[in-house]
């Protein structure tokens, strides 16, 4: 029997399950409530249940408003400060962004057209057992889910998981769009590739619904091309 050495390892294994599912195999239809196998029942692989549970992983990893009252009653709205990240250089309290004051001023019409002095980077998914949001792993996960849905759509329809998967894909894609700032010609001015800071987040072990930590935002721009964003994400692994 394999024992997971940490919660992070368990979460990673659950995330990998969806990618590993053999969609070509026969699938048993499930009702909306997950069926519990009887101890006396003949052993079998319930691939429909595996698919259903693997999608629930992404519900568990959600960040932002709109979570309370959804499919997992033990999850609730979290990191609501991400809806209004101060559009300023990061200060000594880790509030703000990695963008300079001059860059913000030069591109304010694209970064903050409403003149609120903040940017909305809410939504998306937590990276693992912590509550930092990384654009690189999220972008990969969302694109992989989308490709699986495109290639094996009928399997999702047959198991009544198509609406659930579409909701997960919309949640992820809406976040990536929210993190992307375009100029008047459609060119990318800035992309928020990270929200939250591991050195801060990892000092507190608590549900995201009750955490109240500083969550700076890091942007890839012409000024800060995010040359170390991949290394930062890799360090979290």
C-alpha positions as CSV (number, residue, x, y, z in Angstrom):
1,X,0.0,0.0,0.0
2,X,1.3,3.4,-0.9
3,X,1.1,6.2,1.7
4,X,1.3,9.8,0.6
5,X,4.1,11.6,2.5
6,X,2.4,15.0,2.4
7,X,-0.9,16.8,1.5
8,X,0.9,18.4,-1.5
9,X,1.9,15.0,-2.9
10,X,-1.7,13.8,-2.5
11,X,-3.0,16.8,-4.3
12,X,-0.6,16.4,-7.1
13,X,-1.5,12.7,-7.6
14,X,-5.2,13.7,-7.7
15,X,-4.5,16.4,-10.3
16,X,-2.6,13.9,-12.5
17,X,-5.4,11.4,-12.4
18,X,-7.5,13.2,-15.0
19,X,-4.6,13.1,-17.5
20,X,-4.0,9.4,-16.9
21,X,-7.6,8.2,-17.3
22,X,-8.0,5.7,-20.2
23,X,-10.9,7.3,-21.9
24,X,-11.2,4.6,-24.5
25,X,-12.3,2.0,-21.9
26,X,-15.9,1.2,-21.2
27,X,-17.5,3.6,-18.7
28,X,-20.3,3.0,-16.2
29,X,-22.9,5.8,-15.9
30,X,-23.3,7.5,-12.6
31,X,-26.1,9.4,-11.0
32,X,-25.4,12.9,-9.6
33,X,-24.5,11.4,-6.2
34,X,-21.3,9.4,-6.2
35,X,-22.1,5.7,-5.6
36,X,-20.3,4.0,-2.9
37,X,-19.1,0.5,-3.7
38,X,-20.4,-2.3,-1.4
39,X,-17.7,-4.4,0.2
40,X,-19.5,-7.4,-1.1
41,X,-19.7,-6.1,-4.7
42,X,-17.5,-7.6,-7.3
43,X,-14.2,-5.5,-7.7
44,X,-14.2,-3.3,-10.8
45,X,-12.8,-0.1,-12.1
46,X,-15.4,2.6,-12.1
47,X,-13.9,5.0,-14.6
48,X,-16.9,7.3,-14.6
49,X,-16.5,7.9,-10.8
50,X,-12.7,8.4,-11.3
51,X,-13.5,11.1,-13.9
52,X,-16.1,12.7,-11.7
53,X,-13.8,12.8,-8.7
54,X,-10.8,14.1,-10.7
55,X,-12.9,17.1,-11.9
56,X,-13.9,17.8,-8.3
57,X,-10.2,18.4,-7.6
58,X,-10.4,21.7,-9.5
59,X,-13.4,22.8,-7.5
60,X,-11.4,22.2,-4.4
61,X,-8.5,24.3,-5.7
62,X,-10.6,27.3,-6.7
63,X,-9.7,30.8,-5.5
64,X,-11.8,34.0,-5.4
65,X,-15.5,34.9,-5.0
66,X,-18.3,32.7,-6.2
67,X,-17.2,29.6,-4.5
68,X,-19.6,29.6,-1.5
69,X,-22.7,27.5,-2.1
70,X,-21.2,25.7,-5.1
71,X,-20.6,22.0,-5.5
72,X,-18.3,21.5,-2.5
73,X,-20.0,22.8,0.6
74,X,-16.8,22.8,2.6
75,X,-15.2,25.4,0.4
76,X,-16.0,29.1,0.4
77,X,-15.0,32.4,-1.1
78,X,-11.3,33.1,-0.5
79,X,-8.5,35.6,-1.3
80,X,-11.1,38.4,-1.9
81,X,-8.2,40.9,-1.8
82,X,-7.2,39.7,-5.2
83,X,-10.2,41.5,-6.6
84,X,-8.5,44.8,-5.9
85,X,-4.7,44.5,-5.9
86,X,-3.3,48.0,-5.5
87,X,-1.7,49.2,-8.8
88,X,1.5,50.4,-7.2
89,X,5.1,49.2,-6.8
90,X,5.3,46.6,-4.1
91,X,6.0,48.2,-0.7
92,X,7.8,46.9,2.4
93,X,4.5,45.2,3.5
94,X,4.4,43.2,0.2
95,X,1.4,45.1,-1.0
96,X,1.3,46.0,-4.7
97,X,3.1,44.7,-7.8
98,X,6.5,44.2,-9.3
99,X,5.9,47.0,-11.8
100,X,7.6,50.3,-11.5
101,X,5.8,53.6,-11.0
102,X,7.0,54.8,-14.4
103,X,5.7,51.7,-16.2
104,X,2.3,51.9,-14.4
105,X,2.0,55.6,-15.3
106,X,2.9,55.0,-18.9
107,X,0.3,52.2,-19.3
108,X,-2.4,53.2,-16.8
109,X,-5.0,53.5,-19.5
110,X,-4.6,49.8,-20.3
111,X,-4.0,48.6,-16.8
112,X,-6.7,50.6,-15.1
113,X,-9.1,52.2,-17.6
114,X,-11.7,52.8,-14.9
115,X,-9.2,54.7,-12.8
116,X,-9.8,52.6,-9.7
117,X,-6.1,52.4,-8.7
118,X,-6.4,48.6,-8.5
119,X,-6.4,45.5,-10.8
120,X,-8.8,42.6,-10.5
121,X,-6.8,39.3,-10.4
122,X,-9.4,37.2,-8.7
123,X,-10.3,33.7,-9.5
124,X,-8.2,30.9,-10.9
125,X,-6.8,28.0,-8.9
126,X,-4.4,27.5,-6.0
127,X,-1.2,26.0,-7.1
128,X,-1.1,23.0,-4.7
129,X,-1.6,22.7,-0.9
130,X,-0.6,26.3,-0.6
131,X,-2.6,29.3,-1.9
132,X,-0.3,31.0,-4.4
133,X,-1.6,31.3,-7.9
134,X,1.0,30.6,-10.7
135,X,0.1,31.3,-14.3
136,X,2.5,28.7,-15.8
137,X,1.1,25.6,-14.1
138,X,-2.5,26.9,-14.4
139,X,-2.1,27.6,-18.1
140,X,-0.8,24.1,-18.6
141,X,-3.5,22.4,-16.5
142,X,-6.3,24.4,-18.2
143,X,-5.0,23.7,-21.7
144,X,-4.7,20.0,-20.9
145,X,-8.2,19.8,-19.5
146,X,-9.5,21.7,-22.6
147,X,-7.7,19.3,-25.0
148,X,-9.0,16.3,-23.1
149,X,-12.5,17.6,-23.3
150,X,-12.1,18.4,-27.1
151,X,-10.7,14.9,-27.9
152,X,-13.0,12.9,-25.6
153,X,-16.1,15.0,-25.4
154,X,-18.5,12.1,-25.8
155,X,-17.1,10.4,-22.7
156,X,-17.9,13.5,-20.7
157,X,-21.4,13.6,-22.2
158,X,-22.0,9.9,-21.5
159,X,-21.0,10.3,-17.8
160,X,-23.0,13.6,-17.5
161,X,-19.8,15.5,-16.6
162,X,-19.7,17.8,-19.7
163,X,-21.4,20.8,-18.0
164,X,-19.1,20.4,-15.0
165,X,-16.0,20.3,-17.1
166,X,-17.2,23.4,-19.1
167,X,-17.7,25.2,-15.8
168,X,-14.1,24.4,-14.7
169,X,-12.7,25.5,-18.1
170,X,-14.6,28.8,-18.0
171,X,-13.4,29.4,-14.4
172,X,-9.8,28.9,-15.5
173,X,-10.0,30.8,-18.8
174,X,-11.8,33.8,-17.2
175,X,-8.9,34.1,-14.8
176,X,-6.3,34.0,-17.5
177,X,-8.2,36.6,-19.4
178,X,-8.5,38.7,-16.3
179,X,-4.7,38.5,-15.9
180,X,-4.0,39.7,-19.4
181,X,-3.9,43.4,-20.2
182,X,-4.0,44.6,-23.9
183,X,-3.3,47.9,-25.5
184,X,-5.6,49.5,-28.1
185,X,-4.0,47.4,-30.9
186,X,-4.5,44.2,-29.1
187,X,-0.9,43.8,-28.0
188,X,-0.1,42.3,-24.5
189,X,1.1,45.1,-22.2
190,X,1.2,43.0,-19.1
191,X,0.4,39.5,-17.9
192,X,0.0,38.6,-14.2
193,X,1.9,35.4,-13.9
194,X,1.8,35.1,-10.1
195,X,-0.5,36.2,-7.3
196,X,0.7,35.6,-3.7
197,X,4.1,35.0,-2.3
198,X,5.4,31.6,-1.3
199,X,7.7,32.9,1.5
200,X,4.6,34.5,3.0
201,X,1.9,31.9,2.3
202,X,4.0,29.0,3.5
203,X,4.3,30.5,7.0
204,X,0.6,29.9,7.6
205,X,-1.2,26.5,7.5
206,X,-4.9,27.4,7.4
207,X,-7.9,27.2,5.1
208,X,-7.8,29.9,2.4
209,X,-11.2,31.1,3.6
210,X,-9.7,32.5,6.8
211,X,-6.2,33.6,5.7
212,X,-5.5,37.3,5.5
213,X,-2.0,37.4,4.1
214,X,-0.2,39.9,1.8
215,X,-0.7,38.8,-1.8
216,X,1.6,40.8,-4.1
217,X,1.2,40.4,-7.9
218,X,3.9,39.7,-10.4
219,X,3.6,40.8,-14.0
220,X,5.5,39.9,-17.1
221,X,6.0,43.1,-19.1
222,X,8.6,44.6,-21.5
223,X,10.2,46.1,-18.3
224,X,10.0,42.8,-16.3
225,X,10.0,39.9,-18.8
226,X,9.5,37.3,-16.0
227,X,12.8,35.6,-16.7
228,X,12.6,33.9,-13.3
229,X,8.9,33.1,-13.2
230,X,9.6,29.5,-14.4
231,X,12.2,29.1,-11.7
232,X,9.8,30.4,-9.1
233,X,7.2,28.0,-10.1
234,X,9.7,25.1,-10.3
235,X,10.9,25.9,-6.8
236,X,7.3,25.3,-5.5
237,X,7.3,21.8,-6.9
